[in-house]
Amino acid sequence: MSTMSEKEVEIAEPKGKLGVLLVGLGAVSTTFIAGVEAIKKGLGEPIGSLTQMGTIRLGKRTEKRIPQISDFVPLADLNDLVFAAWDLFDDDAYAAAVKSGVLEADLLKELKPELEKIHPMKAVFDNRYVKRLQGTHVKQGKTKWDLAQQLIEDIEQFKAVNDLERTVMIWCGSTEIFITQSEVHGSLEALESGMKANDDNIPSSMIYAYAALKMGIPFANGAPNLTVDIPAFLELAEVNQVPICGKDFKTGQTLMKTILAPGLKARMIGLSGWFSTNILGNRDGEVLDDPESFKTKEESKLSVLEHILQPDVYPQLYGDFYHKVRINYYPPRRDNKEGWDNLDIFGWLGYPMQIKIDFLCRDSILAAPLVLDLVLFLDLAKRAGMFGIQEWLSFYFKSPMTPPELYPEHDLFIQLMKLKNTLRYMRGEGQITHLGRDYYE
Ligand SMILES: NC(=O)c1ccc[n+]([C@@H]2O[C@H](COP(=O)([O-])OP(=O)(O)OC[C@H]3O[C@@H](n4cnc5c(N)ncnc54)[C@H](O)[C@@H]3O)[C@@H](O)[C@H]2O)c1
């Protein structure tokens, strides 16, 4: 049996510069940008990034073909990335990185010339959607529609000044208040009229997403806000053939959940309760201290276990587990979060056991490589003519976007297989099912 599938997907070469538009120039964005600059100078390694460190097995195990992902699919080179950002605070990327307190001062000093050059553009921001922040570096406009046009002008200028071939946009802005889908989100027409009428159900993040998709720019949402996950944007992504994905980077505690829960389920171990609590002291923690922003985050964090454990399918094991997530703003810890998990599990004959996790993690250190991978993979998807929801990028998100009729896949290992099989598909390589009978025939 041939391991090649029918046909390779045609993928345009990554020629020229790739513009990276970041909404928000906070801890995650600056750790990402500074990290890329440090890696380019040989001051650090891209740990945690699949596009930079990952390999992919092709064909049978006996063939020993395991190229680097970056040699297998044509990705943009780190030297070709050009950064721009919007923020409601006027700090350049160096000042913002110092304030975020993630990377060491000595390292940041070495990167100062590159970081200082990145001045944020004025934000589209309305304090009603992020109650804990007040900023002055903010665009003025009569309507949300006008504000979108201003963003489009910013992007056009960024492209012209830097002679960019392609661009991608990643939401690394604060978590907005909880908003559910309503009529104005139902179609592109309704959304455009709503923007002109300043409809309250259109938060700032949707105005950025609109500008991106309108210009054919791929968009990823790193926060749990609804943003691009509405029918109006699915429609626009389809019409303009733009890849989109989200929501909410899967980094600390939720990453651990989606590693552990599939393992417990694989062994048919029961769960009676999972209590998760966090302390963190960065600006993200401050924003999440507002109950309305926390609600958005909570929804995103809670859905994971339900989907992985399938209580309907396994009522004796998971029919009745108690799941609680707490986030506590605690300034002394800054970006270095501590997350505790207590799992009450049960085994053979229902005998109870416990697992305790104390994860001293660094939020932005875990998030930065995800931003890099999303930039490179979204650009790849666009060059490969893929558009709409990119489910193969679920690997990176706590609340992966799916079409309304599909439930999301949360299991990290299924997500990774989906991602790698998509890359194999793009290159006309056979899918790997791990059946392996042919080794014994
Ligand atoms: N770090 C992680 O592990 C992680 C994981 C999942 C999700 N996230 C999400 O990623 C986002 C960024 O996290 P962070 O730690 O960098 O937070 P941060 O507070 O350090 O940075 C966010 C920045 O966005 C800016 N901002 C807010 N609204 C904006 C708007 N409308 N336009 C332009 N800028 C705006 C803020 O001023 C701030 O500088 C948050 O929503 C967070 O919940 C982070």
The ligand as an SDF file (V2000), in Angstrom:
LIG
                    3D

 44 48  0  0  0  0  0  0  0  0999 V2000
   -0.7570   34.0240   29.4490 N   0  0  0  0  0  0  0  0  0  0  0  0
   -1.5070   32.9810   29.3210 C   0  0  0  0  0  0  0  0  0  0  0  0
   -1.1150   31.8900   29.6620 O   0  0  0  0  0  0  0  0  0  0  0  0
   -2.8640   33.1110   28.7070 C   0  0  0  0  0  0  0  0  0  0  0  0
   -3.5830   31.9600   28.4900 C   0  0  0  0  0  0  0  0  0  0  0  0
   -4.8340   32.0530   27.9070 C   0  0  0  0  0  0  0  0  0  0  0  0
   -5.3430   33.2760   27.5570 C   0  0  0  0  0  0  0  0  0  0  0  0
   -4.6450   34.3980   27.8150 N   0  0  0  0  0  0  0  0  0  0  0  0
   -5.2580   35.6470   27.4650 C   0  0  0  0  0  0  0  0  0  0  0  0
   -4.4130   36.3980   26.6440 O   0  0  0  0  0  0  0  0  0  0  0  0
   -4.6870   37.7770   26.8570 C   0  0  0  0  0  0  0  0  0  0  0  0
   -3.3700   38.5000   27.1000 C   0  0  0  0  0  0  0  0  0  0  0  0
   -2.7870   38.0680   28.2990 O   0  0  0  0  0  0  0  0  0  0  0  0
   -1.6330   38.9230   28.9740 P   0  0  0  0  0  0  0  0  0  0  0  0
   -1.1230   38.1430   30.1230 O   0  0  0  0  0  0  0  0  0  0  0  0
   -0.6980   39.4020   27.9540 O   0  0  0  0  0  0  0  0  0  0  0  0
   -2.4700   40.1650   29.5470 O   0  0  0  0  0  0  0  0  0  0  0  0
   -1.9790   41.6580   29.7330 P   0  0  0  0  0  0  0  0  0  0  0  0
   -2.9970   42.3040   30.5810 O   0  0  0  0  0  0  0  0  0  0  0  0
   -0.5400   41.7040   30.1520 O   0  0  0  0  0  0  0  0  0  0  0  0
   -2.0160   42.2420   28.2540 O   0  0  0  0  0  0  0  0  0  0  0  0
   -3.1980   42.5570   27.5910 C   0  0  0  0  0  0  0  0  0  0  0  0
   -3.0030   43.9000   26.9330 C   0  0  0  0  0  0  0  0  0  0  0  0
   -4.1370   44.1350   26.0940 O   0  0  0  0  0  0  0  0  0  0  0  0
   -4.4230   45.5110   26.1680 C   0  0  0  0  0  0  0  0  0  0  0  0
   -5.8020   45.6770   25.6840 N   0  0  0  0  0  0  0  0  0  0  0  0
   -6.9610   45.3700   26.3090 C   0  0  0  0  0  0  0  0  0  0  0  0
   -8.0040   45.6840   25.5130 N   0  0  0  0  0  0  0  0  0  0  0  0
   -7.4920   46.1510   24.3520 C   0  0  0  0  0  0  0  0  0  0  0  0
   -8.0640   46.6360   23.1530 C   0  0  0  0  0  0  0  0  0  0  0  0
   -9.3870   46.6720   22.9890 N   0  0  0  0  0  0  0  0  0  0  0  0
   -7.2300   47.0410   22.1630 N   0  0  0  0  0  0  0  0  0  0  0  0
   -5.8800   47.0140   22.3310 C   0  0  0  0  0  0  0  0  0  0  0  0
   -5.3030   46.5740   23.4630 N   0  0  0  0  0  0  0  0  0  0  0  0
   -6.0840   46.1520   24.4600 C   0  0  0  0  0  0  0  0  0  0  0  0
   -4.1960   45.8770   27.6190 C   0  0  0  0  0  0  0  0  0  0  0  0
   -3.9680   47.2350   27.7810 O   0  0  0  0  0  0  0  0  0  0  0  0
   -2.9470   45.0460   27.9160 C   0  0  0  0  0  0  0  0  0  0  0  0
   -1.7510   45.7810   27.6980 O   0  0  0  0  0  0  0  0  0  0  0  0
   -5.6630   37.8590   28.0310 C   0  0  0  0  0  0  0  0  0  0  0  0
   -6.9710   38.0010   27.5650 O   0  0  0  0  0  0  0  0  0  0  0  0
   -5.5100   36.5180   28.6770 C   0  0  0  0  0  0  0  0  0  0  0  0
   -6.6820   36.1180   29.3590 O   0  0  0  0  0  0  0  0  0  0  0  0
   -3.4020   34.3390   28.3710 C   0  0  0  0  0  0  0  0  0  0  0  0
  1  2  1  0
  2  3  2  0
  2  4  1  0
  4  5  1  0
  4 44  2  0
  5  6  2  0
  6  7  1  0
  7  8  2  0
  8  9  1  0
  8 44  1  0
  9 10  1  0
  9 42  1  0
 10 11  1  0
 11 12  1  0
 11 40  1  0
 12 13  1  0
 13 14  1  0
 14 15  2  0
 14 16  1  0
 14 17  1  0
 17 18  1  0
 18 19  2  0
 18 20  1  0
 18 21  1  0
 21 22  1  0
 22 23  1  0
 23 24  1  0
 23 38  1  0
 24 25  1  0
 25 26  1  0
 25 36  1  0
 26 27  1  0
 26 35  1  0
 27 28  2  0
 28 29  1  0
 29 30  1  0
 29 35  2  0
 30 31  1  0
 30 32  2  0
 32 33  1  0
 33 34  2  0
 34 35  1  0
 36 37  1  0
 36 38  1  0
 38 39  1  0
 40 41  1  0
 40 42  1  0
 42 43  1  0
M  CHG  2   8   1  16  -1
M  END
$$$$
